[in-house]
Amino acid sequence: MLRRLRRSNGVRLSLLLAALAVVCSGQIAPFNAANYAAKVITQSGQVSIFKDAQPWALSIGDSVQPKDLILTGADGHAILQVSDGSTFEVYPNSRVVFHKNPPNWKDFIDVLVGRVHVHIEHLGIAPNPNRILTPTAVISVRGTTFDITVDDDDETTLIEVEEGTVEVEHALLPRGSSKVLNAGESLRVYRSEPIAKSIDKGGIARQVLRSMVDAVITVATRMPNSGTSGVGGIGSGPVGDSKKIPPPPPPPPPPPPPTI
């Protein structure tokens, strides 16, 4: 009797494992791009996506789909948010691909050139694994806030951690030697050099200074155009009013009194 019971339980377990294998092999709901879209929550200046071989301007409320290339001009700035609350902020003269590899939802963005500010939300008490890729670095995060800057000339990557922890690996040279960065630390990854052994721990002061500069730039770019000239839209008078109107001529002198 005991032997039959064990055999029955074994059959049930085999059927359960077989059913689980079927589910894992192809019965999972297909990838839905709409669930992975990023929404533009702030935008100023020239911000667009490259689609159908031409740029399309982005505005607040627009959605960016996986594989879309985001481009910003010299005055372009935007913050985009995904469904879990994570955000990435794209600064001027940047090129960023959103979810370049859609089936792998962990690959968040590819920073080709320029600068982004990334905030990854925690999933409750569980980590939220994401990867940021650049031409020279692979940055793995679990829930944190940090900056990434990719140089346009030699593709050097600068990682600056504001909060939390990130792990950095070289994208081109043999893997195996990664570095863990904590809050206030930064690291440069060069194209043809292994990851440096030392970590710059003086990043907090730079982060504060950069945040102040960013705040000034953001305020300046969001100021309405009042039709004045000068730096930041502040001028000495209306545009085109550079010539002053000459004063009217003095009145003619009174006629002399009549002679008697």
Buried (B, 14 or more C-beta within 10 A) or exposed (E): EEEEEEEEEEEEEEEEEEEEEEEEEEEEEEEEEEEBBBBBEBBBBBBBBBEEEEBEEBEEEBBBBBBBBBBBBEBBBBBBBBEEEBBBBBBBBBBBBBBBBBEEBEBBBBBBBBBBBBBBBBBEEEEBBBBBBBBBBBBBBBBBBBBBBBBEEEBBBBBBBBEBBBBBBBBBBEEEEEBEBBBBBBBBBBBEEEBEEEBBEEBBEBBEEBEEEBEEBBEEBEEEEEEBBEEEEEBEEEEEEEEEEEEEEEEEEEEEEEEE
